[in-house]
Amino acid sequence: MAGITTKQKIGIAVLTLSFVVGLAGTAWSIYSSFRALGMAENAGIGAVGNEIGRALLFSVGGLIGSVIGLLVIIFGRSKADPA
């Protein structure tokens, strides 16, 4: 990892953690929605709507965090560093 700036290392960490947290949150929310669907007497969107909404929020959050991390990696190289 020679030649990588501290900002870029932070960007790599943000990118990785955002991806993992987003994916784990999405998977957990989908799992919870299936559990709610299994326990519901009336199988419909009302039983799983909140959990699917939460899964979508985790997915979007992971994507936004990953994009931010990627931008930090790309623009994190200082002007004095050789290309």
MARFIFI-102899 format. One record per atom (N, C-alpha, C): residue number from 0; residue in one letter; atom name; x, y, z. Coordinates in steps of 0.001 Angstrom, whole numbers, plus 500000, padded with zeros to 6 digits. Layout:
BEGIN
resi: NUM resn: a name: CA x: X y: Y z: Z;
...
END
This chain:
BEGIN
resi: 0 resn: m name: N x: 500817 y: 498819 z: 500000;
resi: 0 resn: m name: CA x: 500000 y: 500000 z: 500000;
resi: 0 resn: m name: C x: 500867 y: 501253 z: 500000;
resi: 1 resn: a name: N x: 502046 y: 501108 z: 499439;
resi: 1 resn: a name: CA x: 502931 y: 502262 z: 499351;
resi: 1 resn: a name: C x: 502339 y: 503283 z: 498392;
resi: 2 resn: g name: N x: 502491 y: 504542 z: 498735;
resi: 2 resn: g name: CA x: 501992 y: 505600 z: 497888;
resi: 2 resn: g name: C x: 500532 y: 505951 z: 498115;
resi: 3 resn: i name: N x: 499915 y: 505339 z: 499111;
resi: 3 resn: i name: CA x: 498518 y: 505648 z: 499411;
resi: 3 resn: i name: C x: 498505 y: 506650 z: 500558;
resi: 4 resn: t name: N x: 497758 y: 507725 z: 500380;
resi: 4 resn: t name: CA x: 497690 y: 508764 z: 501402;
resi: 4 resn: t name: C x: 496735 y: 508353 z: 502523;
resi: 5 resn: t name: N x: 496824 y: 509082 z: 503620;
resi: 5 resn: t name: CA x: 495933 y: 508824 z: 504751;
resi: 5 resn: t name: C x: 494480 y: 509037 z: 504349;
resi: 6 resn: k name: N x: 494217 y: 510073 z: 503563;
resi: 6 resn: k name: CA x: 492842 y: 510309 z: 503094;
resi: 6 resn: k name: C x: 492340 y: 509132 z: 502285;
resi: 7 resn: q name: N x: 493195 y: 508566 z: 501454;
resi: 7 resn: q name: CA x: 492780 y: 507432 z: 500644;
resi: 7 resn: q name: C x: 492530 y: 506196 z: 501509;
resi: 8 resn: k name: N x: 493335 y: 506011 z: 502547;
resi: 8 resn: k name: CA x: 493093 y: 504889 z: 503463;
resi: 8 resn: k name: C x: 491751 y: 505052 z: 504170;
resi: 9 resn: i name: N x: 491424 y: 506279 z: 504557;
resi: 9 resn: i name: CA x: 490122 y: 506543 z: 505173;
resi: 9 resn: i name: C x: 489010 y: 506254 z: 504173;
resi: 10 resn: g name: N x: 489211 y: 506665 z: 502919;
resi: 10 resn: g name: CA x: 488224 y: 506390 z: 501873;
resi: 10 resn: g name: C x: 488001 y: 504908 z: 501661;
resi: 11 resn: i name: N x: 489088 y: 504131 z: 501710;
resi: 11 resn: i name: CA x: 488985 y: 502674 z: 501557;
resi: 11 resn: i name: C x: 488181 y: 502092 z: 502714;
resi: 12 resn: a name: N x: 488450 y: 502580 z: 503931;
resi: 12 resn: a name: CA x: 487714 y: 502088 z: 505100;
resi: 12 resn: a name: C x: 486229 y: 502438 z: 505004;
resi: 13 resn: v name: N x: 485929 y: 503676 z: 504606;
resi: 13 resn: v name: CA x: 484526 y: 504098 z: 504473;
resi: 13 resn: v name: C x: 483832 y: 503276 z: 503391;
resi: 14 resn: l name: N x: 484491 y: 503083 z: 502272;
resi: 14 resn: l name: CA x: 483927 y: 502308 z: 501170;
resi: 14 resn: l name: C x: 483608 y: 500889 z: 501627;
resi: 15 resn: t name: N x: 484550 y: 500255 z: 502277;
resi: 15 resn: t name: CA x: 484371 y: 498867 z: 502699;
resi: 15 resn: t name: C x: 483296 y: 498736 z: 503761;
resi: 16 resn: l name: N x: 483369 y: 499582 z: 504791;
resi: 16 resn: l name: CA x: 482389 y: 499493 z: 505873;
resi: 16 resn: l name: C x: 480983 y: 499827 z: 505395;
resi: 17 resn: s name: N x: 480853 y: 500813 z: 504531;
resi: 17 resn: s name: CA x: 479529 y: 501172 z: 504011;
resi: 17 resn: s name: C x: 478921 y: 500011 z: 503240;
resi: 18 resn: f name: N x: 479734 y: 499384 z: 502430;
resi: 18 resn: f name: CA x: 479247 y: 498248 z: 501643;
resi: 18 resn: f name: C x: 478797 y: 497112 z: 502554;
resi: 19 resn: v name: N x: 479623 y: 496769 z: 503534;
resi: 19 resn: v name: CA x: 479315 y: 495644 z: 504418;
resi: 19 resn: v name: C x: 478086 y: 495942 z: 505281;
resi: 20 resn: v name: N x: 478030 y: 497132 z: 505868;
resi: 20 resn: v name: CA x: 476881 y: 497486 z: 506711;
resi: 20 resn: v name: C x: 475598 y: 497548 z: 505880;
resi: 21 resn: g name: N x: 475679 y: 498122 z: 504687;
resi: 21 resn: g name: CA x: 474506 y: 498176 z: 503819;
resi: 21 resn: g name: C x: 474012 y: 496797 z: 503427;
resi: 22 resn: l name: N x: 474926 y: 495921 z: 503074;
resi: 22 resn: l name: CA x: 474548 y: 494566 z: 502680;
resi: 22 resn: l name: C x: 473988 y: 493784 z: 503863;
resi: 23 resn: a name: N x: 474645 y: 493880 z: 505022;
resi: 23 resn: a name: CA x: 474173 y: 493160 z: 506204;
resi: 23 resn: a name: C x: 472802 y: 493680 z: 506643;
resi: 24 resn: g name: N x: 472614 y: 494990 z: 506628;
resi: 24 resn: g name: CA x: 471323 y: 495563 z: 506999;
resi: 24 resn: g name: C x: 470218 y: 495162 z: 506043;
resi: 25 resn: t name: N x: 470534 y: 495130 z: 504778;
resi: 25 resn: t name: CA x: 469552 y: 494703 z: 503781;
resi: 25 resn: t name: C x: 469155 y: 493248 z: 503997;
resi: 26 resn: a name: N x: 470152 y: 492395 z: 504187;
resi: 26 resn: a name: CA x: 469870 y: 490970 z: 504392;
resi: 26 resn: a name: C x: 469046 y: 490756 z: 505662;
resi: 27 resn: w name: N x: 469408 y: 491455 z: 506742;
resi: 27 resn: w name: CA x: 468667 y: 491304 z: 507994;
resi: 27 resn: w name: C x: 467224 y: 491787 z: 507848;
resi: 28 resn: s name: N x: 467031 y: 492880 z: 507167;
resi: 28 resn: s name: CA x: 465679 y: 493415 z: 506990;
resi: 28 resn: s name: C x: 464827 y: 492504 z: 506125;
resi: 29 resn: i name: N x: 465401 y: 491930 z: 505099;
resi: 29 resn: i name: CA x: 464659 y: 490978 z: 504264;
resi: 29 resn: i name: C x: 464303 y: 489732 z: 505082;
resi: 30 resn: y name: N x: 465246 y: 489265 z: 505881;
resi: 30 resn: y name: CA x: 464976 y: 488134 z: 506775;
resi: 30 resn: y name: C x: 463821 y: 488471 z: 507717;
resi: 31 resn: s name: N x: 463866 y: 489665 z: 508303;
resi: 31 resn: s name: CA x: 462801 y: 490089 z: 509216;
resi: 31 resn: s name: C x: 461458 y: 490182 z: 508504;
resi: 32 resn: s name: N x: 461474 y: 490610 z: 507248;
resi: 32 resn: s name: CA x: 460209 y: 490703 z: 506508;
resi: 32 resn: s name: C x: 459625 y: 489318 z: 506247;
resi: 33 resn: f name: N x: 460467 y: 488341 z: 505972;
resi: 33 resn: f name: CA x: 459958 y: 486980 z: 505787;
resi: 33 resn: f name: C x: 459422 y: 486404 z: 507095;
resi: 34 resn: r name: N x: 460083 y: 486721 z: 508207;
resi: 34 resn: r name: CA x: 459577 y: 486276 z: 509510;
resi: 34 resn: r name: C x: 458218 y: 486908 z: 509790;
resi: 35 resn: a name: N x: 458098 y: 488208 z: 509515;
resi: 35 resn: a name: CA x: 456823 y: 488898 z: 509733;
resi: 35 resn: a name: C x: 455738 y: 488320 z: 508835;
resi: 36 resn: l name: N x: 456117 y: 487988 z: 507618;
resi: 36 resn: l name: CA x: 455153 y: 487401 z: 506687;
resi: 36 resn: l name: C x: 454697 y: 486031 z: 507173;
resi: 37 resn: g name: N x: 455637 y: 485275 z: 507732;
resi: 37 resn: g name: CA x: 455288 y: 483957 z: 508252;
resi: 37 resn: g name: C x: 454380 y: 484011 z: 509467;
resi: 38 resn: m name: N x: 454521 y: 485045 z: 510289;
resi: 38 resn: m name: CA x: 453704 y: 485170 z: 511501;
resi: 38 resn: m name: C x: 452372 y: 485867 z: 511257;
resi: 39 resn: a name: N x: 452237 y: 486554 z: 510133;
resi: 39 resn: a name: CA x: 451016 y: 487312 z: 509856;
resi: 39 resn: a name: C x: 449885 y: 486381 z: 509462;
resi: 40 resn: e name: N x: 448701 y: 486712 z: 509939;
resi: 40 resn: e name: CA x: 447539 y: 485929 z: 509551;
resi: 40 resn: e name: C x: 447078 y: 486311 z: 508150;
resi: 41 resn: n name: N x: 447181 y: 487583 z: 507830;
resi: 41 resn: n name: CA x: 446832 y: 488065 z: 506498;
resi: 41 resn: n name: C x: 448112 y: 488393 z: 505756;
resi: 42 resn: a name: N x: 448465 y: 487565 z: 504804;
resi: 42 resn: a name: CA x: 449697 y: 487777 z: 504046;
resi: 42 resn: a name: C x: 449469 y: 488894 z: 503039;
resi: 43 resn: g name: N x: 450101 y: 490015 z: 503290;
resi: 43 resn: g name: CA x: 449979 y: 491156 z: 502402;
resi: 43 resn: g name: C x: 451122 y: 492118 z: 502640;
resi: 44 resn: i name: N x: 451089 y: 493217 z: 501927;
resi: 44 resn: i name: CA x: 452166 y: 494186 z: 502018;
resi: 44 resn: i name: C x: 452219 y: 494829 z: 503398;
resi: 45 resn: g name: N x: 451088 y: 494896 z: 504081;
resi: 45 resn: g name: CA x: 451068 y: 495493 z: 505411;
resi: 45 resn: g name: C x: 451962 y: 494769 z: 506401;
resi: 46 resn: a name: N x: 452111 y: 493461 z: 506225;
resi: 46 resn: a name: CA x: 452914 y: 492671 z: 507150;
resi: 46 resn: a name: C x: 454412 y: 492888 z: 506947;
resi: 47 resn: v name: N x: 454805 y: 493226 z: 505740;
resi: 47 resn: v name: CA x: 456240 y: 493314 z: 505445;
resi: 47 resn: v name: C x: 456674 y: 494688 z: 504937;
resi: 48 resn: g name: N x: 455755 y: 495597 z: 504805;
resi: 48 resn: g name: CA x: 456074 y: 496905 z: 504216;
resi: 48 resn: g name: C x: 457176 y: 497654 z: 504938;
resi: 49 resn: n name: N x: 457105 y: 497701 z: 506274;
resi: 49 resn: n name: CA x: 458121 y: 498424 z: 507027;
resi: 49 resn: n name: C x: 459508 y: 497801 z: 506872;
resi: 50 resn: e name: N x: 459558 y: 496478 z: 506916;
resi: 50 resn: e name: CA x: 460854 y: 495794 z: 506811;
resi: 50 resn: e name: C x: 461466 y: 495940 z: 505423;
resi: 51 resn: i name: N x: 460640 y: 495893 z: 504397;
resi: 51 resn: i name: CA x: 461166 y: 496082 z: 503045;
resi: 51 resn: i name: C x: 461631 y: 497521 z: 502864;
resi: 52 resn: g name: N x: 460904 y: 498463 z: 503434;
resi: 52 resn: g name: CA x: 461346 y: 499858 z: 503406;
resi: 52 resn: g name: C x: 462682 y: 500029 z: 504108;
resi: 53 resn: r name: N x: 462850 y: 499365 z: 505244;
resi: 53 resn: r name: CA x: 464118 y: 499421 z: 505970;
resi: 53 resn: r name: C x: 465240 y: 498797 z: 505129;
resi: 54 resn: a name: N x: 464957 y: 497701 z: 504449;
resi: 54 resn: a name: CA x: 465977 y: 497067 z: 503597;
resi: 54 resn: a name: C x: 466420 y: 498019 z: 502490;
resi: 55 resn: l name: N x: 465460 y: 498725 z: 501903;
resi: 55 resn: l name: CA x: 465806 y: 499682 z: 500859;
resi: 55 resn: l name: C x: 466641 y: 500833 z: 501409;
resi: 56 resn: l name: N x: 466327 y: 501287 z: 502620;
resi: 56 resn: l name: CA x: 467127 y: 502349 z: 503230;
resi: 56 resn: l name: C x: 468557 y: 501891 z: 503507;
resi: 57 resn: f name: N x: 468731 y: 500665 z: 503981;
resi: 57 resn: f name: CA x: 470074 y: 500131 z: 504185;
resi: 57 resn: f name: C x: 470829 y: 500041 z: 502859;
resi: 58 resn: s name: N x: 470142 y: 499604 z: 501814;
resi: 58 resn: s name: CA x: 470785 y: 499504 z: 500501;
resi: 58 resn: s name: C x: 471235 y: 500870 z: 500000;
resi: 59 resn: v name: N x: 470356 y: 501852 z: 500093;
resi: 59 resn: v name: CA x: 470697 y: 503202 z: 499642;
resi: 59 resn: v name: C x: 471810 y: 503790 z: 500508;
resi: 60 resn: g name: N x: 471726 y: 503581 z: 501815;
resi: 60 resn: g name: CA x: 472768 y: 504080 z: 502707;
resi: 60 resn: g name: C x: 474129 y: 503479 z: 502392;
resi: 61 resn: g name: N x: 474148 y: 502180 z: 502123;
resi: 61 resn: g name: CA x: 475403 y: 501524 z: 501751;
resi: 61 resn: g name: C x: 475960 y: 502050 z: 500441;
resi: 62 resn: l name: N x: 475079 y: 502283 z: 499478;
resi: 62 resn: l name: CA x: 475526 y: 502826 z: 498195;
resi: 62 resn: l name: C x: 476058 y: 504247 z: 498334;
resi: 63 resn: i name: N x: 475360 y: 505084 z: 499087;
resi: 63 resn: i name: CA x: 475812 y: 506463 z: 499273;
resi: 63 resn: i name: C x: 477151 y: 506491 z: 500005;
resi: 64 resn: g name: N x: 477266 y: 505699 z: 501061;
resi: 64 resn: g name: CA x: 478532 y: 505640 z: 501790;
resi: 64 resn: g name: C x: 479668 y: 505138 z: 500924;
resi: 65 resn: s name: N x: 479394 y: 504154 z: 500084;
resi: 65 resn: s name: CA x: 480419 y: 503623 z: 499194;
resi: 65 resn: s name: C x: 480849 y: 504652 z: 498161;
resi: 66 resn: v name: N x: 479909 y: 505403 z: 497626;
resi: 66 resn: v name: CA x: 480246 y: 506450 z: 496662;
resi: 66 resn: v name: C x: 481093 y: 507531 z: 497331;
resi: 67 resn: i name: N x: 480730 y: 507902 z: 498558;
resi: 67 resn: i name: CA x: 481524 y: 508891 z: 499287;
resi: 67 resn: i name: C x: 482943 y: 508364 z: 499509;
resi: 68 resn: g name: N x: 483060 y: 507115 z: 499936;
resi: 68 resn: g name: CA x: 484381 y: 506513 z: 500125;
resi: 68 resn: g name: C x: 485176 y: 506486 z: 498837;
resi: 69 resn: l name: N x: 484532 y: 506161 z: 497732;
resi: 69 resn: l name: CA x: 485210 y: 506132 z: 496438;
resi: 69 resn: l name: C x: 485687 y: 507517 z: 496036;
resi: 70 resn: l name: N x: 484862 y: 508524 z: 496276;
resi: 70 resn: l name: CA x: 485276 y: 509895 z: 495956;
resi: 70 resn: l name: C x: 486450 y: 510343 z: 496817;
resi: 71 resn: v name: N x: 486456 y: 509937 z: 498079;
resi: 71 resn: v name: CA x: 487593 y: 510268 z: 498944;
resi: 71 resn: v name: C x: 488854 y: 509584 z: 498440;
resi: 72 resn: i name: N x: 488725 y: 508355 z: 497973;
resi: 72 resn: i name: CA x: 489886 y: 507657 z: 497415;
resi: 72 resn: i name: C x: 490400 y: 508381 z: 496175;
resi: 73 resn: i name: N x: 489492 y: 508739 z: 495282;
resi: 73 resn: i name: CA x: 489884 y: 509368 z: 494024;
resi: 73 resn: i name: C x: 490508 y: 510747 z: 494258;
resi: 74 resn: f name: N x: 489860 y: 511564 z: 495091;
resi: 74 resn: f name: CA x: 490329 y: 512929 z: 495290;
resi: 74 resn: f name: C x: 491210 y: 513093 z: 496520;
resi: 75 resn: g name: N x: 491537 y: 511989 z: 497185;
resi: 75 resn: g name: CA x: 492319 y: 512053 z: 498410;
resi: 75 resn: g name: C x: 493810 y: 512195 z: 498213;
resi: 76 resn: r name: N x: 494260 y: 512102 z: 497010;
resi: 76 resn: r name: CA x: 495685 y: 512249 z: 496759;
resi: 76 resn: r name: C x: 496025 y: 513742 z: 496784;
resi: 77 resn: s name: N x: 497036 y: 514078 z: 497571;
resi: 77 resn: s name: CA x: 497417 y: 515487 z: 497686;
resi: 77 resn: s name: C x: 498117 y: 515939 z: 496405;
resi: 78 resn: k name: N x: 498137 y: 517240 z: 496189;
resi: 78 resn: k name: CA x: 498735 y: 517806 z: 494983;
resi: 78 resn: k name: C x: 500228 y: 517499 z: 494887;
resi: 79 resn: a name: N x: 500901 y: 517367 z: 496018;
resi: 79 resn: a name: CA x: 502343 y: 517143 z: 496013;
resi: 79 resn: a name: C x: 502701 y: 515702 z: 495674;
resi: 80 resn: d name: N x: 501736 y: 514780 z: 495796;
resi: 80 resn: d name: CA x: 502033 y: 513399 z: 495514;
resi: 80 resn: d name: C x: 502201 y: 513155 z: 494019;
resi: 81 resn: p name: N x: 503181 y: 512329 z: 493650;
resi: 81 resn: p name: CA x: 503331 y: 512016 z: 492217;
resi: 81 resn: p name: C x: 502197 y: 511125 z: 491750;
resi: 82 resn: a name: N x: 501832 y: 511237 z: 490499;
resi: 82 resn: a name: CA x: 500704 y: 510482 z: 489951;
resi: 82 resn: a name: C x: 501026 y: 509069 z: 489673;
END
